[in-house]
Amino acid sequence: MAKIDLRKEAKDRPCQVNVPDICCRNTETTVLAHKPSGKKAVKADDKDACWACFTCHKWLDEDWALVTTKDVRNRIFDTAIKRTQRVLMAEGKL
């Protein structure tokens, strides 16, 4: 199977993060959001990423600490990663 560009696959996809009262549900803003690698200035691998709209991506990167804990943020991220991977598997791309 040919390697797919997960960043390009994010274009116009529904957000898989869906943070209540945060998600804008605007598929035009969807990007591949990477889970923090735990190392400064090191971006996680694309396999540790999910489709996120602009507002959910901003929340994952910056605003989560205002309303929740790192553990909750990580669980939300992990769930979104699994959702993204399930869609790609159903399409035969992963």
C-alpha positions in Angstrom: 0.0 0.0 0.0 1.3 3.4 -0.9 2.2 5.8 1.9 -0.4 8.5 2.3 0.1 12.1 3.3 -1.8 12.3 6.5 -1.5 16.1 6.5 -3.2 16.3 3.1 -5.8 13.8 4.2 -7.0 16.2 6.9 -8.2 18.8 4.3 -12.0 19.3 4.5 -12.4 16.4 7.0 -14.7 16.6 10.0 -13.0 17.4 13.3 -12.4 14.2 15.4 -11.7 16.1 18.6 -15.1 17.6 19.1 -14.5 19.4 22.4 -17.9 20.5 23.7 -18.5 24.2 23.6 -15.2 24.6 21.7 -15.5 22.8 18.4 -16.4 25.0 15.5 -17.2 22.1 13.2 -15.8 24.0 10.2 -14.2 21.4 7.9 -12.5 24.2 6.0 -10.2 24.7 9.0 -9.3 21.1 9.7 -5.6 20.2 10.0 -3.6 17.4 11.3 -3.0 18.1 15.0 0.0 16.3 16.6 0.0 15.0 20.2 2.9 16.6 22.1 6.0 14.4 21.9 7.1 15.3 25.5 10.3 16.8 24.1 10.8 20.5 23.5 10.8 21.6 19.9 10.2 18.0 18.7 6.9 17.4 16.7 5.3 14.0 17.2 5.1 11.5 14.3 2.1 11.8 12.0 0.7 8.5 13.4 0.3 10.3 16.7 -2.1 12.9 15.2 -5.7 13.6 14.6 -8.0 15.8 12.5 -8.9 18.9 14.4 -10.8 22.1 13.4 -9.1 25.4 14.2 -10.8 25.9 17.6 -10.1 22.4 18.8 -6.5 22.5 17.6 -6.0 25.8 19.5 -7.6 24.2 22.6 -5.3 21.2 22.3 -2.2 23.3 21.9 -2.9 26.2 24.3 -6.2 26.5 26.1 -6.8 23.1 27.7 -5.1 24.1 30.9 -7.7 26.8 31.5 -10.5 24.2 31.9 -9.1 20.7 32.4 -6.0 18.6 33.3 -3.2 17.2 31.2 -4.6 13.7 31.7 -8.0 14.7 30.4 -6.5 16.5 27.4 -4.4 13.4 26.6 -7.5 11.2 26.8 -9.3 13.5 24.4 -6.3 13.5 22.1 -6.0 9.7 22.2 -9.7 9.2 21.4 -9.4 11.6 18.5 -6.4 9.8 17.1 -8.3 6.5 17.2 -11.3 8.1 15.5 -9.0 9.5 12.7 -7.3 6.2 12.3 -10.7 4.3 12.1 -11.8 6.6 9.3 -8.6 6.0 7.4 -8.8 2.2 7.9 -12.4 2.1 6.7 -11.3 4.0 3.5 -8.4 1.5 3.1 -5.8 4.2 3.5 -4.2 2.9 6.7 
